[in-house]
Amino acid sequence: MTKTWLTRFKGWLLPLSTACIITAIAVRIFTAVSIPPVNTIPVSYPVSAKATPDTQDDEVAPAAYAWLADPPLEFTRPNRSGPEVVALQERLQELGFLRGKADGIYGLATLTAVKRFQVKHMLVPDGKVDEATSRQLADPQDTFSPGKRPPSPPSHVVVSIPERTLTVHLTDGSEYVFPCTVGDPRTPTPTGEYRVTNKGYWEGQFGGYWLGLNVRYGWYGIHGTNQPWSVGEAQSEGCVRLLNEYASIVFDWLPIGTPVRIHGLPSGRLLMDGSRGSDVRLVQQKLITAGYLNGGADGVFGPATVQAVIRMQKKHGLYPNGRFTPEMYPLLDIETDPEQGTPSAAAIRNS
């Protein structure tokens, strides 16, 4: 019995060994081709890199940007952190836009530095470190540098709420576009035709420079800011804010009497008794045209306007509380922009 079993085992031994060897070779080949090694060493890309002969149009390959992340670095709450932020901060320090320690946290100081860099290099000041901003960080090119004196006298100023920009038009046809902060949707920047009526050196929230406008609905102006991270946003109480270095230039350029035109759509905010603004005046004009309001449009939401809104609400089957709600703007064919635009880049150009 035992001999018979050994005889059979010897007969199976050669085929079994051959099968094991073939299987081991196949597994080794499959593993080498399909599965990457477990203990990989991470590649450390340089903070900046010049183009290689393989890149086109002298661009740096995106993989060379140590600060480029997916999604791109930007200001969030909680703040972004990590080695990409450290690389970004160190590069901003090298270029002179950031002081202090590279702590690896994308906070307000880093946001301010990124926005200053973007404005200086005529990029959209959104604080987002995308590929366009990364290319400039790696190899800075043209910069936005208006002189302390304009090439020719200013003719007028245009503030665009949709683009969040202030453009100084000169008599020689050239234009200087400065990204700015516009009003929060709840406290929007008034639209209309105005003039610079006073100038002063005011510290604190005004950043040292103030140009007052003859807006009859309240106290509004163009000024610097102690919140530079807000530039390019809709965050003010209605005034137009500039980075302090550019507020000083606009302050020097614009004499008293300079025309200032501010254009944009109303934010669609809630209006009620006591509200003031160009959006109130627009609603009053529409109420007059529709036959709900008698008299003029003065931009002040007073008793007559309250009664006019109540008449409109009753006609449309709404609760007659005298408040003009965001849902009522379309009933008067008024287009609104609840976001109050999006930021645009700085520029020096000819008309």
C-alpha positions in Angstrom: 0.0 0.0 0.0 2.8 2.4 1.1 4.9 1.6 -1.9 2.0 2.1 -4.3 1.4 5.6 -2.8 5.1 6.6 -3.2 5.1 5.4 -6.8 2.1 7.5 -7.6 3.6 10.6 -5.8 6.8 10.3 -7.8 4.7 10.3 -10.9 3.0 13.5 -9.9 6.1 15.3 -8.7 7.5 16.4 -12.0 4.3 17.8 -13.5 3.4 19.5 -10.1 6.9 21.2 -9.9 6.7 22.4 -13.4 3.2 23.9 -12.8 4.5 25.7 -9.7 7.5 27.2 -11.5 5.3 28.4 -14.4 2.8 30.0 -12.0 5.5 31.8 -10.1 7.0 33.3 -13.3 3.6 34.5 -14.5 2.8 36.1 -11.1 6.2 37.9 -11.1 5.7 39.2 -14.7 2.1 40.4 -13.9 3.2 42.1 -10.7 6.0 44.0 -12.4 3.8 45.2 -15.2 0.5 46.0 -13.5 1.2 47.0 -9.9 3.4 50.0 -9.0 6.0 49.6 -6.3 4.7 50.2 -2.8 7.7 52.1 -1.4 7.7 55.0 -3.9 9.8 58.1 -3.2 7.7 61.4 -3.7 9.1 63.7 -6.4 10.0 67.2 -5.0 9.3 69.8 -7.7 11.1 73.1 -7.5 9.3 76.2 -6.4 9.9 77.8 -9.8 11.3 76.4 -13.1 12.1 77.7 -16.5 10.7 76.2 -19.6 12.4 73.2 -21.3 12.8 72.7 -25.0 9.8 70.3 -24.8 7.4 73.0 -23.6 5.6 75.3 -26.0 5.3 79.1 -26.0 8.0 79.4 -23.3 5.5 78.1 -20.7 6.5 76.2 -17.6 5.0 72.8 -17.2 2.2 72.8 -14.5 3.9 69.9 -12.7 6.8 72.3 -11.9 4.7 74.5 -9.6 5.1 73.3 -6.1 2.2 75.5 -5.0 -0.3 74.2 -7.6 -2.9 72.0 -5.9 -6.2 70.3 -6.9 -8.4 72.2 -6.3 -6.2 75.3 -6.5 -5.2 77.0 -3.3 -7.6 79.8 -2.2 -8.9 81.3 1.0 -11.4 79.0 2.7 -12.8 78.4 6.1 -11.3 76.3 7.6 -8.0 77.6 6.1 -6.2 75.4 3.6 -2.8 74.1 4.8 0.1 71.9 3.8 3.4 71.9 1.8 1.8 73.6 -1.2 0.9 76.6 1.0 4.4 76.7 2.4 5.9 76.7 -1.2 3.4 79.5 -2.1 4.3 81.6 0.9 8.1 81.1 0.4 7.7 82.3 -3.3 5.6 85.3 -2.2 8.4 86.1 0.3 11.0 85.9 -2.4 9.0 88.3 -4.6 8.5 90.8 -1.7 4.7 90.3 -1.4 4.6 88.5 2.0 6.3 89.2 5.3 6.6 87.0 8.3 6.9 83.3 8.7 5.8 80.7 6.1 3.4 78.9 8.5 1.7 76.7 5.8 -1.7 78.2 6.5 -3.6 80.0 3.8 -5.0 82.8 6.0 -5.8 86.5 5.4 -2.2 87.5 5.2 -1.5 85.0 2.4 -4.8 86.0 0.7 -3.7 89.7 0.8 -0.3 88.8 -0.7 -1.8 86.7 -3.5 -4.3 89.5 -4.4 -1.5 92.2 -4.4 0.5 90.0 -6.6 -2.4 89.4 -9.0 -3.3 93.1 -9.2 0.4 94.0 -9.8 0.6 91.4 -12.7 -2.8 92.3 -14.2 -4.6 89.1 -13.1 -8.1 88.7 -11.7 -7.7 89.4 -7.9 -9.7 86.4 -6.7 -7.0 84.9 -4.4 -7.1 81.7 -6.3 -3.7 80.2 -7.2 -4.6 78.7 -10.6 -2.3 78.0 -13.5 -2.4 81.6 -14.8 -1.2 82.9 -11.4 1.2 80.0 -11.1 2.9 80.9 -14.4 3.4 84.5 -13.2 4.7 83.4 -9.8 7.3 81.1 -11.5 8.4 83.7 -14.0 7.0 87.2 -13.3 6.5 89.3 -16.5 4.7 92.6 -17.0 3.6 94.5 -14.0 0.9 97.1 -13.3 2.7 100.3 -12.3 0.9 103.6 -12.8 3.1 106.6 -12.1 2.5 109.2 -9.5 1.5 111.6 -12.3 -0.8 110.6 -15.1 0.5 110.8 -18.7 -2.3 113.3 -19.4 -5.1 114.9 -17.3 -7.9 112.7 -16.3 -11.2 113.3 -18.1 -13.6 111.1 -16.0 -13.9 108.0 -13.9 -16.1 104.9 -14.4 -16.8 102.4 -11.6 -18.2 99.1 -12.9 -20.1 97.2 -10.3 -20.4 94.1 -12.5 -16.6 94.0 -13.1 -15.7 95.5 -9.6 -13.3 97.9 -11.3 -12.5 101.6 -11.2 -11.3 103.0 -14.5 -9.5 106.4 -14.8 -10.0 107.8 -18.4 -7.3 110.2 -19.5 -7.7 113.0 -22.1 -5.1 111.2 -24.4 -7.5 108.2 -24.7 -5.6 105.9 -22.3 -7.3 104.0 -19.5 -6.0 102.7 -16.2 -8.2 100.0 -14.6 -7.9 99.4 -10.9 -9.7 96.4 -9.2 -11.8 97.6 -6.4 -14.2 96.6 -3.7 -17.9 97.4 -4.2 -20.8 97.4 -1.9 -22.2 94.3 -0.2 -25.6 93.3 -1.7 -27.2 94.5 1.5 -25.4 97.9 1.4 -24.9 98.3 -2.4 -22.8 101.0 -4.1 -25.1 103.7 -5.5 -25.2 104.0 -9.2 -25.5 107.2 -11.2 -23.5 110.3 -12.3 -21.5 112.0 -9.5 -18.4 114.2 -9.0 -15.5 114.3 -6.6 -16.5 117.0 -4.1 -13.8 116.7 -1.4 -10.5 115.0 -0.6 -8.7 114.2 2.6 -6.1 112.1 4.4 -8.1 109.8 6.7 -6.6 106.9 8.5 -8.3 103.8 9.9 -10.7 102.0 7.6 -10.1 104.5 4.9 -6.5 103.5 4.4 -5.2 107.1 4.5 -6.9 108.5 1.3 -10.5 109.7 0.8 -12.3 111.2 -2.2 -15.9 112.1 -1.4 -18.7 112.0 -3.9 -21.9 114.1 -4.0 -24.3 111.2 -3.4 -27.5 112.5 -1.9 -28.5 109.2 -0.3 -25.7 109.1 2.1 -21.9 109.4 2.7 -20.0 107.6 0.0 -16.6 107.9 -1.6 -13.5 106.3 -3.1 -10.8 105.4 -0.6 -8.1 103.0 0.5 -8.7 100.2 3.0 -7.3 98.6 6.1 -8.8 95.3 4.8 -6.8 94.8 1.6 -8.0 91.2 1.3 -11.5 92.6 0.4 -10.3 94.2 -2.9 -12.1 92.6 -5.8 -15.1 91.6 -3.6 -18.5 92.9 -2.8 -17.9 93.7 0.8 -18.1 97.4 1.5 -20.9 99.5 3.0 -21.3 101.2 -0.4 -18.0 102.9 -0.9 -15.4 102.0 -3.5 -12.2 100.7 -2.0 -8.8 100.4 -3.6 -5.5 98.9 -2.4 -3.8 101.8 -0.5 -0.9 102.1 -3.0 -3.4 102.7 -5.8 -5.7 104.8 -3.7 -2.8 107.2 -3.2 -2.3 107.3 -7.0 -6.0 108.0 -7.7 -6.0 110.6 -4.9 -3.1 112.4 -6.6 -4.5 112.1 -10.1 -8.1 113.2 -9.6 -8.8 116.9 -8.9 -12.0 118.0 -7.2 -14.8 118.2 -9.7 -13.8 115.0 -11.7 -16.9 113.3 -13.0 -17.5 109.8 -11.6 -20.0 107.5 -13.3 -21.0 104.3 -11.4 -23.0 101.7 -13.3 -24.5 98.3 -12.4 -27.7 96.5 -11.6 -29.5 96.7 -8.2 -28.7 93.9 -5.8 -32.3 93.0 -5.3 -32.1 93.7 -1.5 -35.1 94.1 0.8 -36.4 97.7 0.8 -38.5 99.1 3.6 -39.5 102.3 5.3 -36.3 104.3 5.8 -34.3 102.6 3.0 -32.2 104.9 0.8 -30.3 104.5 -2.4 -30.3 104.5 -6.2 -32.2 101.2 -6.1 -35.0 102.8 -4.1 -35.1 105.6 -6.7 -35.3 103.0 -9.5 -38.2 101.2 -7.8 -40.0 104.5 -7.3 -39.6 105.3 -11.0 -41.1 102.0 -11.9 -44.0 102.4 -9.3 -44.7 105.8 -10.9 -44.8 104.3 -14.4 -47.1 101.5 -13.2 -49.5 104.0 -11.6 -48.9 103.0 -8.0 -47.0 106.1 -6.9 -47.7 109.8 -7.4 -44.9 112.4 -7.1 -41.2 112.1 -7.7 -38.5 109.5 -7.2 -36.2 110.9 -4.5 -34.4 107.7 -3.5 -35.9 107.7 0.0 -38.4 104.9 1.0 -40.9 107.0 2.9 -44.6 106.8 3.7 -45.8 107.6 0.1 -43.6 104.7 -1.2 -44.9 102.4 1.5 -48.5 103.0 0.4 -47.5 102.6 -3.2 -46.0 99.2 -2.5 -49.1 98.2 -0.5 -51.3 99.0 -3.5 -49.0 96.9 -5.7 -49.0 94.0 -3.2 -52.8 94.0 -3.1 -53.1 93.9 -6.8 -50.7 90.9 -7.0 -52.3 89.0 -4.1 -49.3 89.5 -1.8 -49.4 90.3 1.9 -49.7 94.1 2.1 -46.9 94.9 4.6 -45.4 97.8 2.5 -42.0 96.1 2.2 -40.5 95.7 -1.3 -39.1 92.1 -1.2 -36.6 90.5 -3.6 -39.4 88.5 -5.2 -41.2 91.8 -6.3 -38.4 93.2 -8.6 -39.5 91.0 -11.6 -43.1 92.3 -11.2 -41.7 95.7 -12.2 -39.4 94.3 -14.8 -36.3 95.2 -12.8 -33.3 93.0 -13.5 -31.0 92.4 -10.5 -27.5 91.1 -9.7 -27.6 89.5 -6.2 -23.8 88.8 -6.4 -22.9 92.4 -7.4 -20.7 91.2 -10.2 -17.4 89.3 -10.3 -13.8 90.7 -10.0 -11.8 91.7 -13.1 -8.1 92.2 -13.8 -6.1 95.4 -13.7 -5.0 96.8 -17.0 -3.3 99.7 -18.8 -4.7 100.2 -22.3 -5.5 102.7 -24.9 -9.1 103.3 -26.0 
